[in-house]
């Protein structure tokens, strides 16, 4: 049972998340030959104040 963990900045719509999990599931099915019902996708929305790139928090970027 493949499990994919996706961490991303918060703010995506439910529709965007649905498209993402469908595409990721299909990619696993196509690549690994798994059955769709065995693929788990875990989504983690991270607040901008908890994520930094280059030493700068995303909440501080303009």
N, CA, C and O atoms as a GROMACS GRO file, in nm:
protein
  248
    1UNK      N    1   0.084  -0.117   0.000
    1UNK     CA    2   0.000   0.000   0.000
    1UNK      C    3   0.089   0.124   0.000
    1UNK      O    4   0.141   0.161   0.105
    2UNK      N    5   0.108   0.187  -0.114
    2UNK     CA    6   0.186   0.310  -0.118
    2UNK      C    7   0.116   0.423  -0.043
    2UNK      O    8  -0.006   0.440  -0.053
    3UNK      N    9   0.194   0.499   0.031
    3UNK     CA   10   0.143   0.616   0.101
    3UNK      C   11   0.227   0.736   0.061
    3UNK      O   12   0.350   0.734   0.075
    4UNK      N   13   0.162   0.839   0.012
    4UNK     CA   14   0.230   0.962  -0.028
    4UNK      C   15   0.198   1.070   0.074
    4UNK      O   16   0.082   1.088   0.113
    5UNK      N   17   0.300   1.140   0.118
    5UNK     CA   18   0.284   1.251   0.212
    5UNK      C   19   0.319   1.379   0.137
    5UNK      O   20   0.429   1.393   0.084
    6UNK      N   21   0.224   1.472   0.135
    6UNK     CA   22   0.244   1.598   0.064
    6UNK      C   23   0.232   1.712   0.164
    6UNK      O   24   0.129   1.729   0.228
    7UNK      N   25   0.339   1.789   0.177
    7UNK     CA   26   0.338   1.908   0.263
    7UNK      C   27   0.342   2.029   0.172
    7UNK      O   28   0.425   2.038   0.081
    8UNK      N   29   0.252   2.123   0.197
    8UNK     CA   30   0.244   2.242   0.113
    8UNK      C   31   0.193   2.359   0.196
    8UNK      O   32   0.129   2.341   0.299
    9UNK      N   33   0.222   2.478   0.147
    9UNK     CA   34   0.170   2.597   0.214
    9UNK      C   35   0.018   2.595   0.208
    9UNK      O   36  -0.041   2.556   0.108
   10UNK      N   37  -0.044   2.638   0.317
   10UNK     CA   38  -0.190   2.641   0.322
   10UNK      C   39  -0.245   2.739   0.219
   10UNK      O   40  -0.175   2.830   0.173
   11UNK      N   41  -0.370   2.717   0.183
   11UNK     CA   42  -0.436   2.812   0.094
   11UNK      C   43  -0.494   2.750  -0.033
   11UNK      O   44  -0.560   2.820  -0.110
   12UNK      N   45  -0.471   2.622  -0.056
   12UNK     CA   46  -0.529   2.558  -0.175
   12UNK      C   47  -0.675   2.527  -0.150
   12UNK      O   48  -0.715   2.498  -0.037
   13UNK      N   49  -0.754   2.534  -0.255
   13UNK     CA   50  -0.898   2.506  -0.244
   13UNK      C   51  -0.921   2.354  -0.237
   13UNK      O   52  -0.834   2.276  -0.276
   14UNK      N   53  -1.038   2.314  -0.187
   14UNK     CA   54  -1.070   2.171  -0.188
   14UNK      C   55  -1.066   2.112  -0.330
   14UNK      O   56  -1.026   1.996  -0.348
   15UNK      N   57  -1.107   2.191  -0.429
   15UNK     CA   58  -1.104   2.143  -0.567
   15UNK      C   59  -0.960   2.116  -0.613
   15UNK      O   60  -0.934   2.015  -0.678
   16UNK      N   61  -0.868   2.206  -0.579
   16UNK     CA   62  -0.727   2.186  -0.615
   16UNK      C   63  -0.671   2.061  -0.547
   16UNK      O   64  -0.597   1.984  -0.608
   17UNK      N   65  -0.707   2.043  -0.421
   17UNK     CA   66  -0.659   1.926  -0.348
   17UNK      C   67  -0.714   1.797  -0.409
   17UNK      O   68  -0.642   1.698  -0.420
   18UNK      N   69  -0.842   1.799  -0.448
   18UNK     CA   70  -0.901   1.681  -0.510
   18UNK      C   71  -0.830   1.646  -0.640
   18UNK      O   72  -0.802   1.529  -0.666
   19UNK      N   73  -0.801   1.746  -0.722
   19UNK     CA   74  -0.729   1.722  -0.847
   19UNK      C   75  -0.589   1.666  -0.820
   19UNK      O   76  -0.542   1.577  -0.891
   20UNK      N   77  -0.523   1.720  -0.718
   20UNK     CA   78  -0.390   1.674  -0.683
   20UNK      C   79  -0.391   1.528  -0.640
   20UNK      O   80  -0.311   1.448  -0.689
   21UNK      N   81  -0.482   1.491  -0.548
   21UNK     CA   82  -0.482   1.352  -0.500
   21UNK      C   83  -0.521   1.256  -0.612
   21UNK      O   84  -0.472   1.144  -0.616
   22UNK      N   85  -0.609   1.298  -0.701
   22UNK     CA   86  -0.646   1.213  -0.814
   22UNK      C   87  -0.526   1.192  -0.907
   22UNK      O   88  -0.500   1.080  -0.951
   23UNK      N   89  -0.452   1.299  -0.936
   23UNK     CA   90  -0.336   1.288  -1.024
   23UNK      C   91  -0.224   1.206  -0.960
   23UNK      O   92  -0.161   1.124  -1.028
   24UNK      N   93  -0.200   1.227  -0.832
   24UNK     CA   94  -0.096   1.148  -0.763
   24UNK      C   95  -0.133   1.000  -0.758
   24UNK      O   96  -0.048   0.914  -0.780
   25UNK      N   97  -0.259   0.973  -0.729
   25UNK     CA   98  -0.304   0.834  -0.725
   25UNK      C   99  -0.285   0.768  -0.861
   25UNK      O  100  -0.235   0.656  -0.870
   26UNK      N  101  -0.324   0.837  -0.966
   26UNK     CA  102  -0.310   0.781  -1.102
   26UNK      C  103  -0.163   0.759  -1.137
   26UNK      O  104  -0.130   0.660  -1.202
   27UNK      N  105  -0.076   0.850  -1.095
   27UNK     CA  106   0.067   0.834  -1.121
   27UNK      C  107   0.122   0.709  -1.053
   27UNK      O  108   0.203   0.638  -1.112
   28UNK      N  109   0.078   0.681  -0.932
   28UNK     CA  110   0.122   0.560  -0.861
   28UNK      C  111   0.068   0.436  -0.931
   28UNK      O  112   0.139   0.338  -0.947
   29UNK      N  113  -0.058   0.441  -0.972
   29UNK     CA  114  -0.118   0.328  -1.044
   29UNK      C  115  -0.040   0.300  -1.173
   29UNK      O  116  -0.006   0.185  -1.202
   30UNK      N  117  -0.011   0.406  -1.249
   30UNK     CA  118   0.060   0.390  -1.377
   30UNK      C  119   0.203   0.345  -1.359
   30UNK      O  120   0.254   0.266  -1.438
   31UNK      N  121   0.269   0.394  -1.255
   31UNK     CA  122   0.411   0.367  -1.236
   31UNK      C  123   0.438   0.238  -1.161
   31UNK      O  124   0.528   0.162  -1.199
   32UNK      N  125   0.362   0.212  -1.057
   32UNK     CA  126   0.388   0.096  -0.972
   32UNK      C  127   0.292  -0.020  -0.995
   32UNK      O  128   0.315  -0.131  -0.946
   33UNK      N  129   0.186   0.005  -1.070
   33UNK     CA  130   0.088  -0.100  -1.094
   33UNK      C  131  -0.002  -0.127  -0.976
   33UNK      O  132  -0.065  -0.233  -0.968
   34UNK      N  133  -0.010  -0.033  -0.884
   34UNK     CA  134  -0.097  -0.048  -0.767
   34UNK      C  135  -0.243  -0.031  -0.806
   34UNK      O  136  -0.274   0.029  -0.909
   35UNK      N  137  -0.331  -0.084  -0.724
   35UNK     CA  138  -0.473  -0.058  -0.742
   35UNK      C  139  -0.505   0.076  -0.674
   35UNK      O  140  -0.452   0.104  -0.566
   36UNK      N  141  -0.589   0.157  -0.734
   36UNK     CA  142  -0.618   0.289  -0.677
   36UNK      C  143  -0.664   0.283  -0.532
   36UNK      O  144  -0.630   0.371  -0.452
   37UNK      N  145  -0.739   0.181  -0.497
   37UNK     CA  146  -0.792   0.172  -0.361
   37UNK      C  147  -0.686   0.141  -0.257
   37UNK      O  148  -0.714   0.142  -0.137
   38UNK      N  149  -0.564   0.112  -0.301
   38UNK     CA  150  -0.455   0.084  -0.206
   38UNK      C  151  -0.362   0.204  -0.187
   38UNK      O  152  -0.270   0.199  -0.106
   39UNK      N  153  -0.386   0.312  -0.261
   39UNK     CA  154  -0.299   0.429  -0.256
   39UNK      C  155  -0.355   0.531  -0.157
   39UNK      O  156  -0.468   0.577  -0.171
   40UNK      N  157  -0.275   0.565  -0.058
   40UNK     CA  158  -0.312   0.668   0.039
   40UNK      C  159  -0.233   0.795   0.009
   40UNK      O  160  -0.113   0.790  -0.019
   41UNK      N  161  -0.301   0.909   0.015
   41UNK     CA  162  -0.236   1.039  -0.001
   41UNK      C  163  -0.271   1.122   0.122
   41UNK      O  164  -0.388   1.144   0.152
   42UNK      N  165  -0.168   1.167   0.193
   42UNK     CA  166  -0.187   1.249   0.312
   42UNK      C  167  -0.147   1.392   0.279
   42UNK      O  168  -0.035   1.417   0.233
   43UNK      N  169  -0.237   1.485   0.302
   43UNK     CA  170  -0.209   1.626   0.274
   43UNK      C  171  -0.189   1.700   0.405
   43UNK      O  172  -0.268   1.686   0.499
   44UNK      N  173  -0.083   1.779   0.410
   44UNK     CA  174  -0.053   1.859   0.528
   44UNK      C  175  -0.041   2.005   0.486
   44UNK      O  176   0.050   2.042   0.413
   45UNK      N  177  -0.134   2.087   0.534
   45UNK     CA  178  -0.130   2.231   0.508
   45UNK      C  179  -0.044   2.295   0.616
   45UNK      O  180  -0.074   2.284   0.735
   46UNK      N  181   0.060   2.362   0.574
   46UNK     CA  182   0.154   2.424   0.668
   46UNK      C  183   0.131   2.575   0.666
   46UNK      O  184   0.133   2.636   0.558
   47UNK      N  185   0.110   2.637   0.781
   47UNK     CA  186   0.095   2.782   0.784
   47UNK      C  187   0.222   2.851   0.732
   47UNK      O  188   0.333   2.801   0.752
   48UNK      N  189   0.205   2.965   0.668
   48UNK     CA  190   0.320   3.039   0.614
   48UNK      C  191   0.418   3.078   0.724
   48UNK      O  192   0.537   3.096   0.697
   49UNK      N  193   0.369   3.091   0.846
   49UNK     CA  194   0.458   3.128   0.957
   49UNK      C  195   0.541   3.009   1.006
   49UNK      O  196   0.627   3.026   1.093
   50UNK      N  197   0.516   2.891   0.953
   50UNK     CA  198   0.590   2.771   0.993
   50UNK      C  199   0.678   2.716   0.882
   50UNK      O  200   0.729   2.605   0.892
   51UNK      N  201   0.697   2.794   0.775
   51UNK     CA  202   0.774   2.747   0.659
   51UNK      C  203   0.868   2.859   0.617
   51UNK      O  204   0.827   2.975   0.604
   52UNK      N  205   0.994   2.824   0.596
   52UNK     CA  206   1.087   2.926   0.547
   52UNK      C  207   1.167   2.872   0.430
   52UNK      O  208   1.188   2.751   0.416
   53UNK      N  209   1.209   2.963   0.346
   53UNK     CA  210   1.297   2.931   0.234
   53UNK      C  211   1.406   3.037   0.235
   53UNK      O  212   1.378   3.157   0.240
   54UNK      N  213   1.529   2.994   0.231
   54UNK     CA  214   1.640   3.088   0.231
   54UNK      C  215   1.650   3.168   0.360
   54UNK      O  216   1.701   3.280   0.360
   55UNK      N  217   1.602   3.111   0.470
   55UNK     CA  218   1.611   3.178   0.598
   55UNK      C  219   1.505   3.283   0.624
   55UNK      O  220   1.512   3.357   0.722
   56UNK      N  221   1.404   3.291   0.534
   56UNK     CA  222   1.298   3.388   0.550
   56UNK      C  223   1.164   3.315   0.557
   56UNK      O  224   1.131   3.234   0.470
   57UNK      N  225   1.087   3.346   0.661
   57UNK     CA  226   0.955   3.286   0.673
   57UNK      C  227   0.865   3.335   0.558
   57UNK      O  228   0.871   3.451   0.519
   58UNK      N  229   0.782   3.246   0.508
   58UNK     CA  230   0.691   3.283   0.400
   58UNK      C  231   0.592   3.388   0.446
   58UNK      O  232   0.543   3.467   0.365
   59UNK      N  233   0.562   3.392   0.575
   59UNK     CA  234   0.472   3.493   0.627
   59UNK      C  235   0.532   3.633   0.621
   59UNK      O  236   0.459   3.732   0.630
   60UNK      N  237   0.664   3.642   0.606
   60UNK     CA  238   0.732   3.771   0.598
   60UNK      C  239   0.761   3.816   0.457
   60UNK      O  240   0.803   3.929   0.434
   61UNK      N  241   0.738   3.728   0.360
   61UNK     CA  242   0.763   3.762   0.220
   61UNK      C  243   0.649   3.847   0.167
   61UNK      O  244   0.534   3.832   0.208
   62UNK      N  245   0.683   3.936   0.077
   62UNK     CA  246   0.582   4.025   0.018
   62UNK      C  247   0.549   3.984  -0.121
   62UNK      O  248   0.466   4.048  -0.186
   0.00000   0.00000   0.00000
